[in-house]
Amino acid sequence: MNDVERQIVGFIKSNGTVSTKETAKYIGLSITQTKEYLYRLVKANLVESFGGNRNKTYRLK
């Protein structure tokens, strides 16, 4: 896990459930870049995603 992914996991841990937009604002990256990191965390089985495309949220597993 790299530094950005650690930041994201920490952000989710402190907030419970987060959106892509909130996460992007917190880490200072574009929404597209943030989606890629979140996708990697989902694939690594560390984070779960819920909802549709525009309303997708993430929380720790």
Secondary structure, DSSP 8 states (H G I E B T S, - for coil): --HHHHHHHHHHHHHSEEEHHHHHHHHT--HHHHHHHHHHHHHTTSEEEES-STT-EEEE-
